[in-house]
Amino acid sequence: MKVCRMNEQLKDYDYAFPEALVAQEPLPERGASRMMVLSRRDGAIRHSHFRDLPESLSRGDLVIANDTSVLSCRLYARKSTGGKVEIFLLRRKAPLEWSVFLSPARGLKEGERLPLFLREGEASHAVNVTLVSLRHDDFRVRFASLEDEKCALEDFGEMPLPPYIERAAPRAEDRLRYQTVFARNPGAVAAPTAGLHFTPGMR
């Protein structure tokens, strides 16, 4: 049996990709995205659309769908100096406690309480997070209550759009379009992007 090995050097996967070809907006119809089909039988290449994926599947093929929904996990808080700090929730470590990415982390202190804010205006409910760990590779914050945690995610949180989407801020519709049609269980901090092209009729 022939064994195919992945190259171990990251540079072997570098290639030029024109920025002009990076889509900044999703197509109105999810399944209209283009899809290239490579025949394993003869190596022929065919250009199609994602909605036609079922035509390329055979009886017995297994398609595994990630049903995790994406959290609005990018938060913004104020330092005591008035400066802004981004708090990116990565994973829940304990009840009300999250492992996070902080930017910038300089000048912050463990035990400090930071008030969250909305970039587009005032919020109806005040929410603070407490910095419980600033150790190297172990940044963690804690919410005061389940109500505050829920409010942070639903009212203050922004969708974590990938860096190649060049927008000043996410839009309201991103909360829907940056989810797959089979998203059910909250927990992801990035979308399973290949799944974004499935339509309800393909489920």
Protein Blocks (a to p, Z undefined) as FASTA:
>chain_A
ZZddddfbfklmgccddfklmcfbdcfblklpccddddfklopacdddfklmmmmpcehi
acdddfbdcddfbccdddfkopacddddfbdfbghiacdddddfehiaehiacddddfkb
ccfbdcddddfbfcehiacdddfbfklmmmmmmmmpccdddfklccfbdcfklmmmmpcf
kbfbghiabdcfklmmpcfklZZ
